[in-house]
């Protein structure tokens, strides 16, 4: 489950790829009611850095890696796109061994659920100083909305990320249906709230983002590197 929703976060974030931009935003990932936190996203060419007081994540499109840095524990892990694919394949293998009833409840994780749709609602708003329009999300366990603007160009790096997703298998497995829908969305996302009903209690897991400011600017060198003195830990192996 953690892998699936980590991917949801990436799906929401990747369309904002651009060069030399700094995005300040408020986001929350977790059960409904999770307190939002402020974070800064540095869009530095082929690297996307998300930095908050406790965590930093670096997606490197050239190295095909995701580096997760825990500032509190002073540790970090590096996961390759291939390792992420293996983790998703392990999730699929484990779910295929589930009893039929459990499998039916969780079929959306195996891409057995209905397609996810994105439809314009006609609503408009001004977000972080930019005109935005709303798209409703629906299908399977997913619901919510994404607001985008055409006032901020979406650069070629986004298409590169989509190519990497398809060639490496990152786009397959948990979250693929949502990814298919998000890939059709044009414009720069400024606000999103994606909710998924999960588990036997139908708990609501929510990924939300609200952009507060977008400005030109390069990422400081220290933001695209692991801080000195931090200890590398190996990511957990996939459980089959």
mmCIF file of the C-alpha atoms, coordinates in Angstrom:
data_MODEL
# 
_entry.id   MODEL 
# 
loop_
_atom_site.group_PDB 
_atom_site.id 
_atom_site.type_symbol 
_atom_site.label_atom_id 
_atom_site.label_alt_id 
_atom_site.label_comp_id 
_atom_site.label_asym_id 
_atom_site.label_entity_id 
_atom_site.label_seq_id 
_atom_site.pdbx_PDB_ins_code 
_atom_site.Cartn_x 
_atom_site.Cartn_y 
_atom_site.Cartn_z 
_atom_site.occupancy 
_atom_site.B_iso_or_equiv 
_atom_site.pdbx_formal_charge 
_atom_site.auth_seq_id 
_atom_site.auth_comp_id 
_atom_site.auth_asym_id 
_atom_site.auth_atom_id 
_atom_site.pdbx_PDB_model_num 
ATOM 1   C CA . UNK A 1 1   ? 0.000   0.000   0.000   1.00 0.00 ? 1   UNK A CA 1 
ATOM 2   C CA . UNK A 1 2   ? 2.788   2.405   0.859   1.00 0.00 ? 2   UNK A CA 1 
ATOM 3   C CA . UNK A 1 3   ? 4.340   1.847   -2.569  1.00 0.00 ? 3   UNK A CA 1 
ATOM 4   C CA . UNK A 1 4   ? 1.048   2.478   -4.336  1.00 0.00 ? 4   UNK A CA 1 
ATOM 5   C CA . UNK A 1 5   ? 0.445   5.815   -2.702  1.00 0.00 ? 5   UNK A CA 1 
ATOM 6   C CA . UNK A 1 6   ? 4.067   6.878   -3.064  1.00 0.00 ? 6   UNK A CA 1 
ATOM 7   C CA . UNK A 1 7   ? 3.469   6.468   -6.780  1.00 0.00 ? 7   UNK A CA 1 
ATOM 8   C CA . UNK A 1 8   ? 0.302   8.521   -6.549  1.00 0.00 ? 8   UNK A CA 1 
ATOM 9   C CA . UNK A 1 9   ? 2.416   11.341  -5.094  1.00 0.00 ? 9   UNK A CA 1 
ATOM 10  C CA . UNK A 1 10  ? 4.838   11.075  -8.001  1.00 0.00 ? 10  UNK A CA 1 
ATOM 11  C CA . UNK A 1 11  ? 2.017   11.087  -10.522 1.00 0.00 ? 11  UNK A CA 1 
ATOM 12  C CA . UNK A 1 12  ? 0.720   14.323  -9.106  1.00 0.00 ? 12  UNK A CA 1 
ATOM 13  C CA . UNK A 1 13  ? 4.174   15.892  -8.936  1.00 0.00 ? 13  UNK A CA 1 
ATOM 14  C CA . UNK A 1 14  ? 5.748   14.902  -12.257 1.00 0.00 ? 14  UNK A CA 1 
ATOM 15  C CA . UNK A 1 15  ? 3.697   17.135  -14.578 1.00 0.00 ? 15  UNK A CA 1 
ATOM 16  C CA . UNK A 1 16  ? 5.315   20.196  -13.003 1.00 0.00 ? 16  UNK A CA 1 
ATOM 17  C CA . UNK A 1 17  ? 8.740   19.304  -14.356 1.00 0.00 ? 17  UNK A CA 1 
ATOM 18  C CA . UNK A 1 18  ? 10.430  22.429  -15.669 1.00 0.00 ? 18  UNK A CA 1 
ATOM 19  C CA . UNK A 1 19  ? 13.873  23.975  -15.673 1.00 0.00 ? 19  UNK A CA 1 
ATOM 20  C CA . UNK A 1 20  ? 15.021  26.423  -13.042 1.00 0.00 ? 20  UNK A CA 1 
ATOM 21  C CA . UNK A 1 21  ? 11.750  26.830  -11.189 1.00 0.00 ? 21  UNK A CA 1 
ATOM 22  C CA . UNK A 1 22  ? 11.103  26.951  -7.463  1.00 0.00 ? 22  UNK A CA 1 
ATOM 23  C CA . UNK A 1 23  ? 7.637   25.943  -6.288  1.00 0.00 ? 23  UNK A CA 1 
ATOM 24  C CA . UNK A 1 24  ? 6.492   26.535  -2.725  1.00 0.00 ? 24  UNK A CA 1 
ATOM 25  C CA . UNK A 1 25  ? 3.490   24.423  -1.828  1.00 0.00 ? 25  UNK A CA 1 
ATOM 26  C CA . UNK A 1 26  ? 1.438   22.916  0.959   1.00 0.00 ? 26  UNK A CA 1 
ATOM 27  C CA . UNK A 1 27  ? 0.858   19.164  0.783   1.00 0.00 ? 27  UNK A CA 1 
ATOM 28  C CA . UNK A 1 28  ? -0.458  16.237  2.799   1.00 0.00 ? 28  UNK A CA 1 
ATOM 29  C CA . UNK A 1 29  ? -0.219  12.490  2.253   1.00 0.00 ? 29  UNK A CA 1 
ATOM 30  C CA . UNK A 1 30  ? -1.990  10.045  4.547   1.00 0.00 ? 30  UNK A CA 1 
ATOM 31  C CA . UNK A 1 31  ? -5.347  9.237   6.052   1.00 0.00 ? 31  UNK A CA 1 
ATOM 32  C CA . UNK A 1 32  ? -8.037  11.885  5.722   1.00 0.00 ? 32  UNK A CA 1 
ATOM 33  C CA . UNK A 1 33  ? -7.389  14.667  8.214   1.00 0.00 ? 33  UNK A CA 1 
ATOM 34  C CA . UNK A 1 34  ? -3.575  14.511  7.966   1.00 0.00 ? 34  UNK A CA 1 
ATOM 35  C CA . UNK A 1 35  ? -2.114  17.937  8.738   1.00 0.00 ? 35  UNK A CA 1 
ATOM 36  C CA . UNK A 1 36  ? -0.616  19.585  5.614   1.00 0.00 ? 36  UNK A CA 1 
ATOM 37  C CA . UNK A 1 37  ? 3.054   20.603  5.607   1.00 0.00 ? 37  UNK A CA 1 
ATOM 38  C CA . UNK A 1 38  ? 4.860   23.250  3.619   1.00 0.00 ? 38  UNK A CA 1 
ATOM 39  C CA . UNK A 1 39  ? 7.565   22.099  1.232   1.00 0.00 ? 39  UNK A CA 1 
ATOM 40  C CA . UNK A 1 40  ? 9.633   23.483  -1.605  1.00 0.00 ? 40  UNK A CA 1 
ATOM 41  C CA . UNK A 1 41  ? 10.028  21.796  -4.974  1.00 0.00 ? 41  UNK A CA 1 
ATOM 42  C CA . UNK A 1 42  ? 13.163  22.654  -6.955  1.00 0.00 ? 42  UNK A CA 1 
ATOM 43  C CA . UNK A 1 43  ? 12.866  21.846  -10.659 1.00 0.00 ? 43  UNK A CA 1 
ATOM 44  C CA . UNK A 1 44  ? 16.522  21.645  -11.665 1.00 0.00 ? 44  UNK A CA 1 
ATOM 45  C CA . UNK A 1 45  ? 16.712  20.338  -15.212 1.00 0.00 ? 45  UNK A CA 1 
ATOM 46  C CA . UNK A 1 46  ? 16.671  16.549  -15.014 1.00 0.00 ? 46  UNK A CA 1 
ATOM 47  C CA . UNK A 1 47  ? 16.377  16.538  -11.210 1.00 0.00 ? 47  UNK A CA 1 
ATOM 48  C CA . UNK A 1 48  ? 13.268  17.187  -9.148  1.00 0.00 ? 48  UNK A CA 1 
ATOM 49  C CA . UNK A 1 49  ? 13.881  17.896  -5.464  1.00 0.00 ? 49  UNK A CA 1 
ATOM 50  C CA . UNK A 1 50  ? 11.102  18.044  -2.869  1.00 0.00 ? 50  UNK A CA 1 
ATOM 51  C CA . UNK A 1 51  ? 12.368  19.504  0.407   1.00 0.00 ? 51  UNK A CA 1 
ATOM 52  C CA . UNK A 1 52  ? 10.550  19.806  3.742   1.00 0.00 ? 52  UNK A CA 1 
ATOM 53  C CA . UNK A 1 53  ? 11.822  20.263  7.300   1.00 0.00 ? 53  UNK A CA 1 
ATOM 54  C CA . UNK A 1 54  ? 11.970  16.507  7.946   1.00 0.00 ? 54  UNK A CA 1 
ATOM 55  C CA . UNK A 1 55  ? 12.448  14.929  4.510   1.00 0.00 ? 55  UNK A CA 1 
ATOM 56  C CA . UNK A 1 56  ? 14.033  15.496  1.117   1.00 0.00 ? 56  UNK A CA 1 
ATOM 57  C CA . UNK A 1 57  ? 13.372  13.477  -2.031  1.00 0.00 ? 57  UNK A CA 1 
ATOM 58  C CA . UNK A 1 58  ? 15.530  13.699  -5.174  1.00 0.00 ? 58  UNK A CA 1 
ATOM 59  C CA . UNK A 1 59  ? 14.278  12.201  -8.442  1.00 0.00 ? 59  UNK A CA 1 
ATOM 60  C CA . UNK A 1 60  ? 17.162  11.953  -10.934 1.00 0.00 ? 60  UNK A CA 1 
ATOM 61  C CA . UNK A 1 61  ? 15.969  11.229  -14.484 1.00 0.00 ? 61  UNK A CA 1 
ATOM 62  C CA . UNK A 1 62  ? 19.528  10.697  -15.771 1.00 0.00 ? 62  UNK A CA 1 
ATOM 63  C CA . UNK A 1 63  ? 20.550  8.253   -13.039 1.00 0.00 ? 63  UNK A CA 1 
ATOM 64  C CA . UNK A 1 64  ? 17.021  6.756   -12.944 1.00 0.00 ? 64  UNK A CA 1 
ATOM 65  C CA . UNK A 1 65  ? 16.966  6.888   -9.152  1.00 0.00 ? 65  UNK A CA 1 
ATOM 66  C CA . UNK A 1 66  ? 14.824  8.171   -6.308  1.00 0.00 ? 66  UNK A CA 1 
ATOM 67  C CA . UNK A 1 67  ? 16.783  9.267   -3.221  1.00 0.00 ? 67  UNK A CA 1 
ATOM 68  C CA . UNK A 1 68  ? 14.807  9.598   0.014   1.00 0.00 ? 68  UNK A CA 1 
ATOM 69  C CA . UNK A 1 69  ? 16.566  11.524  2.809   1.00 0.00 ? 69  UNK A CA 1 
ATOM 70  C CA . UNK A 1 70  ? 15.358  11.421  6.412   1.00 0.00 ? 70  UNK A CA 1 
ATOM 71  C CA . UNK A 1 71  ? 16.780  14.561  8.005   1.00 0.00 ? 71  UNK A CA 1 
ATOM 72  C CA . UNK A 1 72  ? 15.644  13.595  11.499  1.00 0.00 ? 72  UNK A CA 1 
ATOM 73  C CA . UNK A 1 73  ? 17.381  10.200  11.501  1.00 0.00 ? 73  UNK A CA 1 
ATOM 74  C CA . UNK A 1 74  ? 20.243  11.416  9.261   1.00 0.00 ? 74  UNK A CA 1 
ATOM 75  C CA . UNK A 1 75  ? 19.852  8.453   6.908   1.00 0.00 ? 75  UNK A CA 1 
ATOM 76  C CA . UNK A 1 76  ? 18.980  8.054   3.225   1.00 0.00 ? 76  UNK A CA 1 
ATOM 77  C CA . UNK A 1 77  ? 18.040  5.365   0.722   1.00 0.00 ? 77  UNK A CA 1 
ATOM 78  C CA . UNK A 1 78  ? 18.524  5.221   -3.046  1.00 0.00 ? 78  UNK A CA 1 
ATOM 79  C CA . UNK A 1 79  ? 16.003  3.241   -5.090  1.00 0.00 ? 79  UNK A CA 1 
ATOM 80  C CA . UNK A 1 80  ? 16.464  2.691   -8.809  1.00 0.00 ? 80  UNK A CA 1 
ATOM 81  C CA . UNK A 1 81  ? 13.532  2.672   -11.184 1.00 0.00 ? 81  UNK A CA 1 
ATOM 82  C CA . UNK A 1 82  ? 14.229  -1.027  -11.791 1.00 0.00 ? 82  UNK A CA 1 
ATOM 83  C CA . UNK A 1 83  ? 14.076  -1.742  -8.053  1.00 0.00 ? 83  UNK A CA 1 
ATOM 84  C CA . UNK A 1 84  ? 10.807  0.172   -7.843  1.00 0.00 ? 84  UNK A CA 1 
ATOM 85  C CA . UNK A 1 85  ? 9.454   -1.993  -10.662 1.00 0.00 ? 85  UNK A CA 1 
ATOM 86  C CA . UNK A 1 86  ? 10.507  -5.123  -8.719  1.00 0.00 ? 86  UNK A CA 1 
ATOM 87  C CA . UNK A 1 87  ? 8.709   -3.855  -5.622  1.00 0.00 ? 87  UNK A CA 1 
ATOM 88  C CA . UNK A 1 88  ? 5.509   -3.398  -7.600  1.00 0.00 ? 88  UNK A CA 1 
ATOM 89  C CA . UNK A 1 89  ? 5.849   -6.849  -9.119  1.00 0.00 ? 89  UNK A CA 1 
ATOM 90  C CA . UNK A 1 90  ? 6.202   -8.228  -5.583  1.00 0.00 ? 90  UNK A CA 1 
ATOM 91  C CA . UNK A 1 91  ? 2.977   -6.475  -4.576  1.00 0.00 ? 91  UNK A CA 1 
ATOM 92  C CA . UNK A 1 92  ? 1.243   -8.047  -7.560  1.00 0.00 ? 92  UNK A CA 1 
ATOM 93  C CA . UNK A 1 93  ? 2.598   -11.525 -6.739  1.00 0.00 ? 93  UNK A CA 1 
ATOM 94  C CA . UNK A 1 94  ? 1.503   -11.242 -3.103  1.00 0.00 ? 94  UNK A CA 1 
ATOM 95  C CA . UNK A 1 95  ? -1.996  -10.127 -4.037  1.00 0.00 ? 95  UNK A CA 1 
ATOM 96  C CA . UNK A 1 96  ? -2.403  -12.935 -6.537  1.00 0.00 ? 96  UNK A CA 1 
ATOM 97  C CA . UNK A 1 97  ? -2.003  -15.345 -3.604  1.00 0.00 ? 97  UNK A CA 1 
ATOM 98  C CA . UNK A 1 98  ? -4.850  -13.717 -1.658  1.00 0.00 ? 98  UNK A CA 1 
ATOM 99  C CA . UNK A 1 99  ? -8.238  -15.422 -1.181  1.00 0.00 ? 99  UNK A CA 1 
ATOM 100 C CA . UNK A 1 100 ? -10.775 -14.494 -3.897  1.00 0.00 ? 100 UNK A CA 1 
ATOM 101 C CA . UNK A 1 101 ? -12.774 -12.183 -1.587  1.00 0.00 ? 101 UNK A CA 1 
ATOM 102 C CA . UNK A 1 102 ? -9.714  -10.170 -0.571  1.00 0.00 ? 102 UNK A CA 1 
ATOM 103 C CA . UNK A 1 103 ? -8.490  -10.073 -4.144  1.00 0.00 ? 103 UNK A CA 1 
ATOM 104 C CA . UNK A 1 104 ? -11.859 -8.715  -5.287  1.00 0.00 ? 104 UNK A CA 1 
ATOM 105 C CA . UNK A 1 105 ? -11.634 -5.876  -2.745  1.00 0.00 ? 105 UNK A CA 1 
ATOM 106 C CA . UNK A 1 106 ? -8.088  -4.991  -3.767  1.00 0.00 ? 106 UNK A CA 1 
ATOM 107 C CA . UNK A 1 107 ? -8.330  -5.672  -7.493  1.00 0.00 ? 107 UNK A CA 1 
ATOM 108 C CA . UNK A 1 108 ? -7.674  -2.021  -8.300  1.00 0.00 ? 108 UNK A CA 1 
ATOM 109 C CA . UNK A 1 109 ? -4.070  -2.533  -7.181  1.00 0.00 ? 109 UNK A CA 1 
ATOM 110 C CA . UNK A 1 110 ? -3.738  -5.190  -9.879  1.00 0.00 ? 110 UNK A CA 1 
ATOM 111 C CA . UNK A 1 111 ? -5.211  -2.856  -12.511 1.00 0.00 ? 111 UNK A CA 1 
ATOM 112 C CA . UNK A 1 112 ? -8.406  -4.910  -12.561 1.00 0.00 ? 112 UNK A CA 1 
ATOM 113 C CA . UNK A 1 113 ? -10.566 -1.941  -11.677 1.00 0.00 ? 113 UNK A CA 1 
ATOM 114 C CA . UNK A 1 114 ? -12.355 0.403   -14.071 1.00 0.00 ? 114 UNK A CA 1 
ATOM 115 C CA . UNK A 1 115 ? -10.469 3.189   -15.867 1.00 0.00 ? 115 UNK A CA 1 
ATOM 116 C CA . UNK A 1 116 ? -10.002 6.496   -14.052 1.00 0.00 ? 116 UNK A CA 1 
ATOM 117 C CA . UNK A 1 117 ? -11.467 9.526   -15.814 1.00 0.00 ? 117 UNK A CA 1 
ATOM 118 C CA . UNK A 1 118 ? -10.573 13.228  -15.757 1.00 0.00 ? 118 UNK A CA 1 
ATOM 119 C CA . UNK A 1 119 ? -13.370 15.562  -16.842 1.00 0.00 ? 119 UNK A CA 1 
ATOM 120 C CA . UNK A 1 120 ? -13.524 19.387  -16.844 1.00 0.00 ? 120 UNK A CA 1 
ATOM 121 C CA . UNK A 1 121 ? -16.086 20.754  -14.395 1.00 0.00 ? 121 UNK A CA 1 
ATOM 122 C CA . UNK A 1 122 ? -16.212 24.262  -15.830 1.00 0.00 ? 122 UNK A CA 1 
ATOM 123 C CA . UNK A 1 123 ? -15.092 25.756  -12.524 1.00 0.00 ? 123 UNK A CA 1 
ATOM 124 C CA . UNK A 1 124 ? -12.279 28.338  -12.494 1.00 0.00 ? 124 UNK A CA 1 
ATOM 125 C CA . UNK A 1 125 ? -10.207 29.974  -9.771  1.00 0.00 ? 125 UNK A CA 1 
ATOM 126 C CA . UNK A 1 126 ? -7.039  31.977  -9.240  1.00 0.00 ? 126 UNK A CA 1 
ATOM 127 C CA . UNK A 1 127 ? -4.313  29.951  -7.494  1.00 0.00 ? 127 UNK A CA 1 
ATOM 128 C CA . UNK A 1 128 ? -0.889  31.397  -6.623  1.00 0.00 ? 128 UNK A CA 1 
ATOM 129 C CA . UNK A 1 129 ? -1.705  34.279  -8.950  1.00 0.00 ? 129 UNK A CA 1 
ATOM 130 C CA . UNK A 1 130 ? -2.493  32.107  -11.992 1.00 0.00 ? 130 UNK A CA 1 
ATOM 131 C CA . UNK A 1 131 ? -5.854  31.386  -13.645 1.00 0.00 ? 131 UNK A CA 1 
ATOM 132 C CA . UNK A 1 132 ? -6.785  27.734  -13.116 1.00 0.00 ? 132 UNK A CA 1 
ATOM 133 C CA . UNK A 1 133 ? -9.500  25.326  -14.207 1.00 0.00 ? 133 UNK A CA 1 
ATOM 134 C CA . UNK A 1 134 ? -10.776 22.206  -12.453 1.00 0.00 ? 134 UNK A CA 1 
ATOM 135 C CA . UNK A 1 135 ? -10.882 18.574  -13.606 1.00 0.00 ? 135 UNK A CA 1 
ATOM 136 C CA . UNK A 1 136 ? -12.827 15.973  -11.635 1.00 0.00 ? 136 UNK A CA 1 
ATOM 137 C CA . UNK A 1 137 ? -11.215 12.566  -10.952 1.00 0.00 ? 137 UNK A CA 1 
ATOM 138 C CA . UNK A 1 138 ? -13.399 9.443   -10.772 1.00 0.00 ? 138 UNK A CA 1 
ATOM 139 C CA . UNK A 1 139 ? -13.046 5.708   -11.257 1.00 0.00 ? 139 UNK A CA 1 
ATOM 140 C CA . UNK A 1 140 ? -12.397 2.658   -9.089  1.00 0.00 ? 140 UNK A CA 1 
ATOM 141 C CA . UNK A 1 141 ? -11.397 3.712   -5.569  1.00 0.00 ? 141 UNK A CA 1 
ATOM 142 C CA . UNK A 1 142 ? -10.348 7.192   -6.719  1.00 0.00 ? 142 UNK A CA 1 
ATOM 143 C CA . UNK A 1 143 ? -12.121 10.510  -6.423  1.00 0.00 ? 143 UNK A CA 1 
ATOM 144 C CA . UNK A 1 144 ? -11.128 14.146  -6.187  1.00 0.00 ? 144 UNK A CA 1 
ATOM 145 C CA . UNK A 1 145 ? -10.014 16.975  -8.439  1.00 0.00 ? 145 UNK A CA 1 
ATOM 146 C CA . UNK A 1 146 ? -6.978  18.592  -10.058 1.00 0.00 ? 146 UNK A CA 1 
ATOM 147 C CA . UNK A 1 147 ? -6.686  22.291  -10.947 1.00 0.00 ? 147 UNK A CA 1 
ATOM 148 C CA . UNK A 1 148 ? -4.290  23.283  -13.730 1.00 0.00 ? 148 UNK A CA 1 
ATOM 149 C CA . UNK A 1 149 ? -3.117  26.433  -15.506 1.00 0.00 ? 149 UNK A CA 1 
ATOM 150 C CA . UNK A 1 150 ? -1.933  26.998  -19.057 1.00 0.00 ? 150 UNK A CA 1 
ATOM 151 C CA . UNK A 1 151 ? -0.019  30.109  -17.965 1.00 0.00 ? 151 UNK A CA 1 
ATOM 152 C CA . UNK A 1 152 ? 3.049   28.040  -16.972 1.00 0.00 ? 152 UNK A CA 1 
ATOM 153 C CA . UNK A 1 153 ? 4.568   26.033  -19.867 1.00 0.00 ? 153 UNK A CA 1 
ATOM 154 C CA . UNK A 1 154 ? 5.019   22.290  -19.436 1.00 0.00 ? 154 UNK A CA 1 
ATOM 155 C CA . UNK A 1 155 ? 8.547   21.522  -20.727 1.00 0.00 ? 155 UNK A CA 1 
ATOM 156 C CA . UNK A 1 156 ? 9.980   18.517  -22.655 1.00 0.00 ? 156 UNK A CA 1 
ATOM 157 C CA . UNK A 1 157 ? 11.269  16.888  -19.444 1.00 0.00 ? 157 UNK A CA 1 
ATOM 158 C CA . UNK A 1 158 ? 7.710   15.800  -18.688 1.00 0.00 ? 158 UNK A CA 1 
ATOM 159 C CA . UNK A 1 159 ? 7.560   13.711  -21.860 1.00 0.00 ? 159 UNK A CA 1 
ATOM 160 C CA . UNK A 1 160 ? 10.949  12.252  -20.982 1.00 0.00 ? 160 UNK A CA 1 
ATOM 161 C CA . UNK A 1 161 ? 9.613   11.147  -17.594 1.00 0.00 ? 161 UNK A CA 1 
ATOM 162 C CA . UNK A 1 162 ? 6.580   9.523   -19.255 1.00 0.00 ? 162 UNK A CA 1 
ATOM 163 C CA . UNK A 1 163 ? 8.920   7.654   -21.638 1.00 0.00 ? 163 UNK A CA 1 
ATOM 164 C CA . UNK A 1 164 ? 11.009  6.411   -18.706 1.00 0.00 ? 164 UNK A CA 1 
ATOM 165 C CA . UNK A 1 165 ? 7.841   5.283   -16.902 1.00 0.00 ? 165 UNK A CA 1 
ATOM 166 C CA . UNK A 1 166 ? 6.741   3.163   -19.834 1.00 0.00 ? 166 UNK A CA 1 
ATOM 167 C CA . UNK A 1 167 ? 10.154  1.689   -20.735 1.00 0.00 ? 167 UNK A CA 1 
ATOM 168 C CA . UNK A 1 168 ? 11.106  0.796   -17.157 1.00 0.00 ? 168 UNK A CA 1 
ATOM 169 C CA . UNK A 1 169 ? 7.708   -0.459  -16.034 1.00 0.00 ? 169 UNK A CA 1 
ATOM 170 C CA . UNK A 1 170 ? 7.412   2.223   -13.341 1.00 0.00 ? 170 UNK A CA 1 
ATOM 171 C CA . UNK A 1 171 ? 3.982   3.099   -14.702 1.00 0.00 ? 171 UNK A CA 1 
ATOM 172 C CA . UNK A 1 172 ? 2.736   -0.473  -14.339 1.00 0.00 ? 172 UNK A CA 1 
ATOM 173 C CA . UNK A 1 173 ? 1.203   -1.982  -11.233 1.00 0.00 ? 173 UNK A CA 1 
ATOM 174 C CA . UNK A 1 174 ? -0.354  -0.004  -8.356  1.00 0.00 ? 174 UNK A CA 1 
ATOM 175 C CA . UNK A 1 175 ? -1.599  3.374   -9.458  1.00 0.00 ? 175 UNK A CA 1 
ATOM 176 C CA . UNK A 1 176 ? -1.415  2.659   -13.210 1.00 0.00 ? 176 UNK A CA 1 
ATOM 177 C CA . UNK A 1 177 ? -5.067  3.486   -13.831 1.00 0.00 ? 177 UNK A CA 1 
ATOM 178 C CA . UNK A 1 178 ? -4.609  6.850   -12.167 1.00 0.00 ? 178 UNK A CA 1 
ATOM 179 C CA . UNK A 1 179 ? -1.375  7.378   -14.080 1.00 0.00 ? 179 UNK A CA 1 
ATOM 180 C CA . UNK A 1 180 ? -3.116  6.755   -17.389 1.00 0.00 ? 180 UNK A CA 1 
ATOM 181 C CA . UNK A 1 181 ? -5.666  9.442   -16.567 1.00 0.00 ? 181 UNK A CA 1 
ATOM 182 C CA . UNK A 1 182 ? -3.075  11.936  -15.286 1.00 0.00 ? 182 UNK A CA 1 
ATOM 183 C CA . UNK A 1 183 ? -0.998  11.522  -18.459 1.00 0.00 ? 183 UNK A CA 1 
ATOM 184 C CA . UNK A 1 184 ? -3.857  13.005  -20.492 1.00 0.00 ? 184 UNK A CA 1 
ATOM 185 C CA . UNK A 1 185 ? -3.956  16.154  -18.386 1.00 0.00 ? 185 UNK A CA 1 
ATOM 186 C CA . UNK A 1 186 ? -2.512  19.293  -19.932 1.00 0.00 ? 186 UNK A CA 1 
ATOM 187 C CA . UNK A 1 187 ? -1.234  22.288  -18.037 1.00 0.00 ? 187 UNK A CA 1 
ATOM 188 C CA . UNK A 1 188 ? 0.682   22.890  -14.833 1.00 0.00 ? 188 UNK A CA 1 
ATOM 189 C CA . UNK A 1 189 ? -1.096  21.476  -11.725 1.00 0.00 ? 189 UNK A CA 1 
ATOM 190 C CA . UNK A 1 190 ? -1.629  24.078  -9.010  1.00 0.00 ? 190 UNK A CA 1 
ATOM 191 C CA . UNK A 1 191 ? -4.044  22.288  -6.696  1.00 0.00 ? 191 UNK A CA 1 
ATOM 192 C CA . UNK A 1 192 ? -4.980  18.638  -6.315  1.00 0.00 ? 192 UNK A CA 1 
ATOM 193 C CA . UNK A 1 193 ? -6.832  16.375  -3.948  1.00 0.00 ? 193 UNK A CA 1 
ATOM 194 C CA . UNK A 1 194 ? -6.889  12.676  -4.772  1.00 0.00 ? 194 UNK A CA 1 
ATOM 195 C CA . UNK A 1 195 ? -8.725  10.333  -2.419  1.00 0.00 ? 195 UNK A CA 1 
ATOM 196 C CA . UNK A 1 196 ? -8.674  6.535   -2.488  1.00 0.00 ? 196 UNK A CA 1 
ATOM 197 C CA . UNK A 1 197 ? -10.886 4.254   -0.430  1.00 0.00 ? 197 UNK A CA 1 
ATOM 198 C CA . UNK A 1 198 ? -8.714  1.417   0.876   1.00 0.00 ? 198 UNK A CA 1 
ATOM 199 C CA . UNK A 1 199 ? -8.944  -1.632  3.094   1.00 0.00 ? 199 UNK A CA 1 
ATOM 200 C CA . UNK A 1 200 ? -11.931 -3.493  4.558   1.00 0.00 ? 200 UNK A CA 1 
ATOM 201 C CA . UNK A 1 201 ? -12.981 -0.379  6.508   1.00 0.00 ? 201 UNK A CA 1 
ATOM 202 C CA . UNK A 1 202 ? -12.923 1.751   3.328   1.00 0.00 ? 202 UNK A CA 1 
ATOM 203 C CA . UNK A 1 203 ? -10.563 4.229   4.919   1.00 0.00 ? 203 UNK A CA 1 
ATOM 204 C CA . UNK A 1 204 ? -9.839  7.365   2.931   1.00 0.00 ? 204 UNK A CA 1 
ATOM 205 C CA . UNK A 1 205 ? -6.201  7.847   1.931   1.00 0.00 ? 205 UNK A CA 1 
ATOM 206 C CA . UNK A 1 206 ? -5.613  11.344  0.578   1.00 0.00 ? 206 UNK A CA 1 
ATOM 207 C CA . UNK A 1 207 ? -2.843  13.021  -1.432  1.00 0.00 ? 207 UNK A CA 1 
ATOM 208 C CA . UNK A 1 208 ? -3.349  16.790  -1.609  1.00 0.00 ? 208 UNK A CA 1 
ATOM 209 C CA . UNK A 1 209 ? -1.261  19.695  -2.901  1.00 0.00 ? 209 UNK A CA 1 
ATOM 210 C CA . UNK A 1 210 ? -1.803  23.457  -3.018  1.00 0.00 ? 210 UNK A CA 1 
ATOM 211 C CA . UNK A 1 211 ? 0.800   25.595  -4.782  1.00 0.00 ? 211 UNK A CA 1 
ATOM 212 C CA . UNK A 1 212 ? 1.477   28.840  -2.909  1.00 0.00 ? 212 UNK A CA 1 
ATOM 213 C CA . UNK A 1 213 ? 4.170   30.415  -5.099  1.00 0.00 ? 213 UNK A CA 1 
ATOM 214 C CA . UNK A 1 214 ? 6.003   29.747  -8.364  1.00 0.00 ? 214 UNK A CA 1 
ATOM 215 C CA . UNK A 1 215 ? 9.151   31.647  -9.267  1.00 0.00 ? 215 UNK A CA 1 
ATOM 216 C CA . UNK A 1 216 ? 12.218  31.402  -11.469 1.00 0.00 ? 216 UNK A CA 1 
ATOM 217 C CA . UNK A 1 217 ? 15.372  30.283  -9.710  1.00 0.00 ? 217 UNK A CA 1 
ATOM 218 C CA . UNK A 1 218 ? 18.003  27.573  -9.637  1.00 0.00 ? 218 UNK A CA 1 
ATOM 219 C CA . UNK A 1 219 ? 18.238  24.971  -6.905  1.00 0.00 ? 219 UNK A CA 1 
ATOM 220 C CA . UNK A 1 220 ? 21.058  25.564  -4.400  1.00 0.00 ? 220 UNK A CA 1 
ATOM 221 C CA . UNK A 1 221 ? 23.795  22.973  -4.860  1.00 0.00 ? 221 UNK A CA 1 
ATOM 222 C CA . UNK A 1 222 ? 23.158  21.456  -1.434  1.00 0.00 ? 222 UNK A CA 1 
ATOM 223 C CA . UNK A 1 223 ? 19.562  20.705  -2.399  1.00 0.00 ? 223 UNK A CA 1 
ATOM 224 C CA . UNK A 1 224 ? 20.464  18.277  -5.184  1.00 0.00 ? 224 UNK A CA 1 
ATOM 225 C CA . UNK A 1 225 ? 22.882  16.285  -3.011  1.00 0.00 ? 225 UNK A CA 1 
ATOM 226 C CA . UNK A 1 226 ? 22.745  14.120  0.102   1.00 0.00 ? 226 UNK A CA 1 
ATOM 227 C CA . UNK A 1 227 ? 23.944  16.130  3.133   1.00 0.00 ? 227 UNK A CA 1 
ATOM 228 C CA . UNK A 1 228 ? 27.406  15.160  4.367   1.00 0.00 ? 228 UNK A CA 1 
ATOM 229 C CA . UNK A 1 229 ? 27.524  12.871  7.366   1.00 0.00 ? 229 UNK A CA 1 
ATOM 230 C CA . UNK A 1 230 ? 24.305  11.013  6.514   1.00 0.00 ? 230 UNK A CA 1 
ATOM 231 C CA . UNK A 1 231 ? 24.311  7.202   6.508   1.00 0.00 ? 231 UNK A CA 1 
ATOM 232 C CA . UNK A 1 232 ? 23.068  5.231   3.527   1.00 0.00 ? 232 UNK A CA 1 
ATOM 233 C CA . UNK A 1 233 ? 20.627  2.422   4.226   1.00 0.00 ? 233 UNK A CA 1 
ATOM 234 C CA . UNK A 1 234 ? 19.561  -0.210  1.721   1.00 0.00 ? 234 UNK A CA 1 
ATOM 235 C CA . UNK A 1 235 ? 15.886  -0.116  0.754   1.00 0.00 ? 235 UNK A CA 1 
ATOM 236 C CA . UNK A 1 236 ? 13.959  -3.203  1.921   1.00 0.00 ? 236 UNK A CA 1 
ATOM 237 C CA . UNK A 1 237 ? 14.017  -6.050  -0.625  1.00 0.00 ? 237 UNK A CA 1 
ATOM 238 C CA . UNK A 1 238 ? 10.714  -6.897  -2.361  1.00 0.00 ? 238 UNK A CA 1 
ATOM 239 C CA . UNK A 1 239 ? 8.753   -9.576  -0.516  1.00 0.00 ? 239 UNK A CA 1 
ATOM 240 C CA . UNK A 1 240 ? 7.337   -12.219 -2.814  1.00 0.00 ? 240 UNK A CA 1 
# 
